[in-house]
């Protein structure tokens, strides 16, 4: 029996996670209509969530936004290297705001190094920085045919996409995070952005409608847009 266990371990070696892996959670909350008479209480309740990293060991950051969508009022963006830590943070959020409203949407994803470009090496430090004024995030999935294209061809297609975005004159100051959700959420990717101008972001996104990679996109909604609560 002991030999069998050893052989099994050899055939299934432990896989160490990339040290740069960071779990992301985007949570949308809708406030009950009758609670808006206590607007000051509502705002205070959500502002306090920016301090969660001080209360929960292992939580990297929380950023809170007032949603510009009709179906949510607040967007909370969390990150940690441990998904259980994110769940702990969600428990506190629900405990302190559950009487005010309910969760309407969430996106779980994982930040890993992209196979198509060099990622920032200080991702955790970037997340901890004071955020930009606006948040834009949405789920994304691609046509199965995309994954049947050989890597070098896919890389050339993505190089065009990346170059179009990076060289656009209105791309200054946009902070982007492409995160992955294969089989842990309803989408394949969650694409998250911090921007100082929604107009400039819209113009960059418009230019990306003309690149070849667009052909394989099958899902890009709901698009979440929020204004920083700070």
C-alpha positions as CSV (number, residue, x, y, z in Angstrom):
1,X,0.0,0.0,0.0
2,X,2.8,2.4,0.9
3,X,4.5,1.8,-2.5
4,X,1.1,2.5,-4.3
5,X,0.8,5.8,-2.5
6,X,4.4,6.7,-3.5
7,X,3.7,5.8,-7.2
8,X,0.5,7.9,-7.2
9,X,2.4,10.9,-5.8
10,X,5.0,10.5,-8.6
11,X,2.3,10.5,-11.3
12,X,0.5,13.5,-9.8
13,X,3.2,15.9,-8.7
14,X,2.2,18.9,-6.7
15,X,1.8,22.0,-8.8
16,X,2.9,25.2,-7.1
17,X,0.9,28.3,-7.8
18,X,2.6,31.2,-9.5
19,X,3.7,33.6,-6.7
20,X,2.1,36.5,-8.7
21,X,-1.4,34.9,-8.6
22,X,-4.0,37.2,-7.0
23,X,-7.7,36.4,-6.7
24,X,-10.1,39.2,-7.5
25,X,-13.8,39.6,-6.6
26,X,-16.1,42.3,-7.9
27,X,-19.3,42.6,-5.9
28,X,-22.4,44.7,-6.8
29,X,-25.0,45.7,-4.2
30,X,-28.4,47.3,-4.7
31,X,-29.8,49.3,-1.8
32,X,-33.4,48.9,-0.9
33,X,-35.5,51.9,-1.9
34,X,-36.7,52.6,1.6
35,X,-33.2,52.8,2.9
36,X,-32.3,55.9,0.9
37,X,-34.0,58.1,3.4
38,X,-31.0,57.2,5.6
39,X,-28.5,58.2,2.9
40,X,-25.8,59.3,5.4
41,X,-26.0,55.8,7.1
42,X,-25.8,54.1,3.7
43,X,-22.7,56.1,2.6
44,X,-21.0,55.6,5.9
45,X,-21.6,51.9,5.9
46,X,-19.9,51.5,2.5
47,X,-17.1,53.9,3.1
48,X,-15.9,51.8,6.0
49,X,-15.2,48.9,3.7
50,X,-12.1,50.7,2.4
51,X,-10.6,49.8,5.8
52,X,-11.1,46.1,5.5
53,X,-7.5,45.3,4.6
54,X,-6.6,46.7,8.0
55,X,-9.0,44.4,9.7
56,X,-8.5,41.2,7.6
57,X,-5.0,39.8,7.4
58,X,-4.2,38.8,3.8
59,X,-6.7,41.1,2.1
60,X,-4.7,43.2,-0.4
61,X,-7.2,45.9,-1.2
62,X,-10.8,47.1,-1.3
63,X,-12.0,49.9,-3.5
64,X,-15.6,51.1,-3.3
65,X,-17.5,52.8,-6.1
66,X,-21.0,54.3,-6.6
67,X,-22.4,52.4,-9.5
68,X,-23.7,54.1,-12.6
69,X,-25.9,51.2,-13.6
70,X,-29.6,50.9,-12.9
71,X,-29.4,47.5,-11.3
72,X,-26.8,48.3,-8.5
73,X,-25.8,51.2,-6.3
74,X,-22.3,50.1,-5.1
75,X,-19.4,48.2,-6.6
76,X,-16.9,46.7,-4.3
77,X,-13.6,45.4,-5.7
78,X,-11.5,43.1,-3.5
79,X,-8.3,41.1,-3.9
80,X,-6.2,38.6,-2.0
81,X,-3.8,35.8,-2.7
82,X,-6.2,33.4,-0.8
83,X,-9.9,33.0,-2.0
84,X,-10.9,32.2,1.6
85,X,-9.8,35.6,2.7
86,X,-12.1,37.1,0.0
87,X,-15.0,35.1,1.4
88,X,-14.2,36.3,4.9
89,X,-14.3,39.9,3.6
90,X,-17.6,39.2,1.9
91,X,-19.1,37.9,5.2
92,X,-18.2,41.2,6.9
93,X,-19.7,43.2,4.0
94,X,-23.0,41.2,4.1
95,X,-23.1,41.4,7.9
96,X,-22.7,45.2,7.9
97,X,-24.8,46.1,4.9
98,X,-27.3,43.2,4.6
99,X,-30.0,45.2,6.2
100,X,-29.5,48.0,3.6
101,X,-29.8,45.9,0.4
102,X,-28.7,42.8,-1.4
103,X,-26.0,41.5,-3.8
104,X,-27.1,41.6,-7.5
105,X,-23.9,40.5,-9.3
106,X,-20.4,39.3,-8.7
107,X,-17.3,38.2,-10.7
108,X,-14.6,36.0,-9.3
109,X,-11.3,35.8,-11.3
110,X,-7.6,35.3,-10.9
111,X,-4.8,37.6,-12.0
112,X,-2.0,35.6,-13.7
113,X,0.7,36.6,-16.1
114,X,-0.7,37.0,-19.6
115,X,0.9,34.8,-22.3
116,X,0.7,37.7,-24.7
117,X,2.5,40.6,-22.9
118,X,4.8,41.5,-20.0
119,X,2.7,42.1,-17.0
120,X,3.5,44.6,-14.3
121,X,5.8,43.0,-11.7
122,X,4.4,45.1,-8.9
123,X,0.7,44.2,-9.2
124,X,0.1,44.1,-5.4
125,X,1.6,47.5,-4.9
126,X,-0.5,48.9,-7.8
127,X,-3.7,47.6,-6.2
128,X,-2.8,49.2,-2.9
129,X,-2.3,52.6,-4.5
130,X,-5.1,55.3,-4.3
131,X,-7.5,54.4,-7.1
132,X,-8.4,56.5,-10.1
133,X,-11.8,58.2,-10.2
134,X,-13.7,55.6,-12.2
135,X,-13.9,51.8,-12.4
136,X,-15.0,49.9,-15.5
137,X,-15.3,46.1,-15.4
138,X,-17.0,43.4,-17.4
139,X,-17.0,39.6,-17.9
140,X,-15.6,38.4,-21.3
141,X,-15.6,35.1,-23.1
142,X,-14.3,34.0,-26.5
143,X,-15.5,31.7,-29.2
144,X,-14.2,28.1,-28.8
145,X,-12.6,28.5,-32.3
146,X,-10.2,31.0,-30.8
147,X,-8.5,28.3,-28.7
148,X,-8.0,26.0,-31.7
149,X,-5.8,28.6,-33.4
150,X,-2.1,28.0,-32.9
151,X,-0.4,30.2,-30.3
152,X,1.9,32.1,-32.7
153,X,-1.2,33.2,-34.8
154,X,-3.1,34.2,-31.7
155,X,-0.1,36.2,-30.4
156,X,0.1,38.2,-33.7
157,X,-3.7,38.9,-33.4
158,X,-3.3,40.0,-29.8
159,X,-0.2,42.1,-30.5
160,X,-2.4,44.2,-32.8
161,X,-5.0,44.5,-30.1
162,X,-2.4,45.5,-27.5
163,X,-0.6,48.0,-29.8
164,X,-3.9,49.6,-30.8
165,X,-4.8,50.2,-27.1
166,X,-1.3,51.2,-25.9
167,X,-0.6,53.7,-28.7
168,X,-4.1,55.4,-28.7
169,X,-3.6,59.1,-27.8
170,X,-6.3,58.9,-25.1
171,X,-4.9,55.9,-23.3
172,X,-2.8,57.9,-20.9
173,X,-3.3,56.9,-17.3
174,X,-5.6,53.9,-17.9
175,X,-4.8,51.1,-15.5
176,X,-5.9,47.6,-16.7
177,X,-6.1,44.2,-15.2
178,X,-6.9,41.2,-17.4
179,X,-7.9,38.4,-15.1
180,X,-8.9,34.7,-15.7
181,X,-12.0,32.8,-14.7
182,X,-11.9,29.5,-16.6
183,X,-14.4,27.1,-14.8
184,X,-14.5,29.1,-11.6
185,X,-17.1,31.7,-12.8
186,X,-19.7,32.2,-15.6
187,X,-17.1,33.9,-17.8
188,X,-13.6,33.1,-19.1
189,X,-12.1,36.5,-18.2
190,X,-12.9,39.5,-16.0
191,X,-11.5,42.7,-17.5
192,X,-11.0,45.5,-15.0
193,X,-9.9,49.1,-15.5
194,X,-9.3,52.2,-13.5
195,X,-9.6,55.4,-15.5
196,X,-9.6,59.1,-14.9
197,X,-12.0,59.9,-17.8
198,X,-14.9,57.8,-19.0
199,X,-14.8,59.7,-22.3
200,X,-11.2,58.9,-23.0
201,X,-11.8,55.3,-22.0
202,X,-14.8,55.1,-24.4
203,X,-12.7,56.4,-27.3
204,X,-10.0,53.8,-26.7
205,X,-12.6,51.0,-26.5
206,X,-14.1,52.3,-29.7
207,X,-10.8,51.9,-31.5
208,X,-10.6,48.3,-30.3
209,X,-13.8,47.5,-32.2
210,X,-11.7,47.6,-35.4
211,X,-9.0,45.1,-34.5
212,X,-9.1,41.5,-35.7
213,X,-9.3,40.0,-32.2
214,X,-12.8,41.4,-31.9
215,X,-14.0,38.6,-34.2
216,X,-13.8,36.0,-31.5
217,X,-15.5,37.9,-28.6
218,X,-18.8,36.3,-27.6
219,X,-19.6,38.0,-24.2
220,X,-18.9,41.4,-22.8
221,X,-21.8,42.2,-20.5
222,X,-22.8,43.4,-18.0
223,X,-20.5,46.4,-18.2
224,X,-20.0,47.8,-14.7
225,X,-19.1,51.4,-14.3
226,X,-18.6,53.2,-11.0
227,X,-17.4,56.5,-9.4
228,X,-14.9,56.2,-6.6
229,X,-16.6,56.8,-3.2
230,X,-13.5,58.6,-1.8
